[in-house]
Amino acid sequence: MIIIRFPDSASGQMLQNLSGKQKEIYNELDNSLTMFEYDTTFQLLFEIKLRENIIKAALKLKEASVAFTSFKYSRFNPVYWTKGPRGYLLNPNVLPSDAINDIYENGQEYAFECSTAMVIIFYKAVLDSIRLSDFNYLFRGLLVWNWNYDPDLAIITLEGNEFIPGDVVYFMNPDFDKPIWRGENAVVLGNGLYYGHGIGIGTAEEMIKALNTLRIQGSTTSAFMLQQHSRLNFKYLSQFSK
């Protein structure tokens, strides 16, 4: 359910004109049993656009030729990033926007696992949704690996199984063969589809089926989707909108 405290007619007209993925996101928010509250219609429109950009960033990453691997064998373009014990740190005098865009433009220079992919997708979507100067100010000194992220990215993880396109969910694989396949983080694309770096695009059933091929020999314990989801603090980020 959507609740807007101070709706305005101009933004309201924009809501009426939504189409495609944006309309799908609006309907999912409005039909949800969860209450989505906004101070203004603009905040709602910003969330819809940013969620759409998360989906776009996920699909672009799929096409970017980034390899899937563990931290031991990972790589980032050394022009922009330096590897340390906890992840890849932005090099001095490098703009965060340039470093994030390079992952998409030179994907063959990168190799990482699925949780890192989710955070990078979030960064790319925010970059495409807020003012460039604000992005470079907020995210200077980036450290990227696993679920390391800047506090201004404002990721929130909630319990429940009501997912909205642009959320991130987790498929757990209890009897994994190799630690890198203990589970798969995935972006909710809508229409029953998910994107996970290392597996690709598929339904929940297909994600689970793929993970079940990566269990220890003889296991009969199936992978499954956790009843939780991670999303950005859209209301906070809306103040930096383009």
C-alpha positions as CSV (number, residue, x, y, z in Angstrom):
1,M,0.0,0.0,0.0
2,I,1.3,3.5,-0.9
3,I,0.6,6.4,1.4
4,I,1.7,10.0,0.4
5,R,1.5,12.6,3.2
6,F,1.7,15.7,1.0
7,P,0.7,14.7,-2.6
8,D,1.1,17.4,-5.3
9,S,-0.7,17.6,-8.6
10,A,2.3,17.9,-10.9
11,S,4.0,14.8,-9.6
12,G,0.6,13.1,-9.4
13,Q,0.3,13.6,-13.2
14,M,3.7,12.0,-13.7
15,L,2.4,8.9,-11.7
16,Q,-0.5,8.7,-14.1
17,N,1.9,8.6,-17.0
18,L,4.0,5.7,-15.8
19,S,4.5,2.8,-18.1
20,G,6.6,-0.3,-18.6
21,K,8.8,-1.4,-15.7
22,Q,8.1,1.8,-13.8
23,K,4.3,1.0,-13.9
24,E,5.0,-2.5,-12.8
25,I,7.1,-1.3,-9.8
26,Y,4.3,1.2,-8.9
27,N,1.7,-1.6,-9.0
28,E,3.9,-3.9,-6.8
29,L,4.3,-1.2,-4.2
30,D,0.6,-0.3,-4.2
31,N,-0.6,-3.9,-4.1
32,S,1.8,-4.9,-1.3
33,L,0.6,-5.7,2.2
34,T,3.5,-3.6,3.4
35,M,2.9,0.1,4.0
36,F,5.1,2.3,1.9
37,E,5.0,5.8,3.2
38,Y,6.3,9.0,1.5
39,D,6.3,12.6,2.5
40,T,5.9,13.7,-1.1
41,T,4.9,12.2,-4.5
42,F,8.4,13.1,-5.7
43,Q,9.9,10.7,-3.1
44,L,7.8,7.9,-4.6
45,L,8.8,8.8,-8.1
46,F,12.4,8.8,-7.1
47,E,12.1,5.3,-5.6
48,I,10.4,4.0,-8.7
49,K,13.1,5.4,-11.0
50,L,16.0,4.1,-8.7
51,R,14.4,0.7,-8.6
52,E,14.2,0.7,-12.3
53,N,17.9,1.7,-12.5
54,I,18.8,-1.2,-10.1
55,I,17.3,-3.6,-12.6
56,K,19.0,-1.9,-15.5
57,A,22.3,-2.0,-13.7
58,A,21.9,-5.7,-13.0
59,L,21.2,-6.5,-16.7
60,K,24.1,-4.4,-17.8
61,L,26.4,-6.2,-15.4
62,K,25.3,-9.5,-16.9
63,E,26.5,-8.2,-20.3
64,A,29.8,-6.7,-19.0
65,S,31.9,-9.9,-19.2
66,V,32.8,-9.8,-15.5
67,A,34.1,-13.2,-14.2
68,F,32.8,-15.0,-11.2
69,T,35.3,-16.0,-8.5
70,S,36.4,-15.9,-4.9
71,F,38.4,-13.2,-3.3
72,K,41.6,-15.2,-3.6
73,Y,41.4,-15.2,-7.4
74,S,39.5,-11.9,-7.8
75,R,40.7,-8.9,-9.8
76,F,39.8,-5.3,-10.2
77,N,41.3,-2.8,-12.7
78,P,44.4,-1.5,-10.9
79,V,44.1,1.9,-12.6
80,Y,41.1,2.5,-10.2
81,W,41.4,0.0,-7.4
82,T,44.0,-1.5,-5.0
83,K,43.5,-4.9,-3.4
84,G,43.8,-5.0,0.4
85,P,43.0,-7.6,3.1
86,R,39.3,-6.6,3.3
87,G,38.5,-5.7,-0.3
88,Y,39.4,-3.3,-3.1
89,L,40.0,0.3,-2.1
90,L,39.5,3.3,-4.5
91,N,42.9,4.7,-5.5
92,P,43.8,8.2,-4.5
93,N,42.6,11.0,-6.9
94,V,40.1,8.6,-8.6
95,L,36.5,9.7,-8.8
96,P,34.1,7.1,-7.5
97,S,31.9,7.6,-10.5
98,D,34.7,6.8,-12.9
99,A,35.7,3.7,-10.9
100,I,32.1,2.3,-10.9
101,N,31.5,3.0,-14.5
102,D,34.8,1.3,-15.4
103,I,33.4,-2.0,-14.1
104,Y,30.7,-1.8,-16.7
105,E,32.9,-0.5,-19.5
106,N,35.9,-2.8,-18.9
107,G,34.3,-5.8,-17.3
108,Q,37.0,-8.2,-18.6
109,E,39.3,-6.5,-16.0
110,Y,37.1,-7.7,-13.1
111,A,36.3,-10.9,-11.3
112,F,34.3,-11.1,-8.1
113,E,31.5,-13.0,-6.3
114,C,27.8,-12.4,-6.1
115,S,27.5,-10.2,-2.9
116,T,30.1,-7.8,-4.3
117,A,28.1,-7.8,-7.6
118,M,25.0,-6.7,-5.7
119,V,26.7,-3.8,-4.0
120,I,28.2,-2.7,-7.3
121,I,24.8,-2.9,-8.9
122,F,23.4,-0.6,-6.1
123,Y,26.3,1.9,-6.6
124,K,25.7,2.0,-10.4
125,A,22.0,2.5,-10.0
126,V,22.5,5.3,-7.5
127,L,25.1,6.9,-9.8
128,D,22.6,6.9,-12.6
129,S,19.9,8.4,-10.2
130,I,21.5,11.2,-8.3
131,R,23.7,14.3,-9.1
132,L,27.2,13.4,-10.1
133,S,28.8,15.8,-7.7
134,D,26.8,14.3,-4.8
135,F,27.8,10.8,-5.8
136,N,31.5,11.6,-5.8
137,Y,31.2,13.4,-2.5
138,L,29.2,10.8,-0.7
139,F,31.2,7.8,-1.9
140,R,34.8,9.0,-1.8
141,G,37.1,6.4,-0.3
142,L,35.1,3.4,-1.5
143,L,36.0,-0.1,-0.2
144,V,34.4,-2.8,-2.2
145,W,34.1,-6.5,-1.5
146,N,31.3,-8.7,-0.2
147,W,28.8,-6.6,1.7
148,N,31.2,-3.8,2.5
149,Y,29.6,-0.6,1.5
150,D,29.6,3.1,2.4
151,P,27.0,4.1,5.0
152,D,25.5,6.6,2.5
153,L,24.4,3.7,0.3
154,A,22.0,3.0,3.2
155,I,21.2,-0.7,2.5
156,I,18.3,-2.0,4.7
157,T,17.7,-5.8,5.2
158,L,14.2,-6.8,6.3
159,E,12.4,-10.0,7.0
160,G,9.5,-11.1,4.9
161,N,8.7,-12.6,1.5
162,E,7.0,-9.6,-0.2
163,F,9.7,-8.6,-2.7
164,I,9.5,-5.5,-5.0
165,P,11.5,-5.3,-8.2
166,G,14.8,-3.8,-7.4
167,D,15.1,-5.6,-4.1
168,V,17.9,-8.2,-3.5
169,V,17.1,-11.6,-2.1
170,Y,19.3,-14.6,-1.1
171,F,19.1,-18.2,-2.1
172,M,20.8,-20.4,0.5
173,N,22.6,-23.6,-0.3
174,P,23.1,-25.4,3.0
175,D,25.1,-28.4,1.6
176,F,27.4,-26.4,-0.7
177,D,30.4,-28.2,-2.2
178,K,32.7,-25.1,-2.4
179,P,32.3,-22.1,-0.1
180,I,31.7,-19.7,-3.0
181,W,28.5,-21.6,-3.6
182,R,27.0,-21.4,-0.1
183,G,24.3,-19.3,-1.7
184,E,23.4,-16.8,-4.4
185,N,22.4,-13.1,-3.9
186,A,20.0,-12.0,-6.7
187,V,18.3,-8.9,-7.9
188,V,14.5,-9.1,-8.2
189,L,13.8,-8.2,-11.8
190,G,10.1,-8.6,-11.7
191,N,7.7,-11.0,-13.5
192,G,9.1,-13.8,-11.5
193,L,12.7,-13.4,-12.6
194,Y,16.0,-12.9,-10.7
195,Y,19.5,-12.0,-11.7
196,G,22.5,-13.5,-9.7
197,H,26.1,-13.0,-10.7
198,G,27.5,-16.5,-11.4
199,I,24.2,-18.1,-12.3
200,G,22.5,-15.5,-14.5
201,I,18.8,-14.8,-15.0
202,G,16.1,-17.3,-14.0
203,T,13.0,-18.0,-11.9
204,A,13.3,-18.9,-8.2
205,E,13.0,-22.5,-9.2
206,E,15.8,-22.3,-11.7
207,M,18.0,-20.5,-9.2
208,I,17.4,-23.3,-6.7
209,K,17.9,-26.0,-9.3
210,A,21.3,-24.5,-10.3
211,L,22.5,-24.3,-6.7
212,N,21.4,-28.0,-6.2
213,T,23.9,-29.0,-8.8
214,L,26.6,-27.4,-6.6
215,R,26.1,-29.4,-3.4
216,I,28.3,-31.9,-1.8
217,Q,28.0,-35.4,-3.4
218,G,25.1,-37.3,-2.0
219,S,23.3,-34.4,-0.5
220,T,19.5,-34.4,-0.5
221,T,19.0,-31.0,1.2
222,S,17.7,-28.5,-1.3
223,A,18.8,-24.9,-1.7
224,F,16.0,-22.4,-0.8
225,M,15.2,-18.7,-0.8
226,L,15.6,-17.0,2.6
227,Q,12.5,-15.0,3.7
228,Q,14.3,-11.7,3.7
229,H,15.2,-8.9,1.3
230,S,17.7,-6.0,1.1
231,R,16.9,-2.6,-0.4
232,L,18.2,0.9,-0.4
233,N,16.9,3.7,1.8
234,F,15.2,5.4,-1.1
235,K,13.8,8.3,1.0
236,Y,17.3,9.2,2.2
237,L,18.8,9.1,-1.2
238,S,16.0,11.1,-2.8
239,Q,17.4,14.3,-1.4
240,F,20.3,13.9,-3.9
241,S,18.1,13.3,-7.0
242,K,19.2,14.8,-10.3
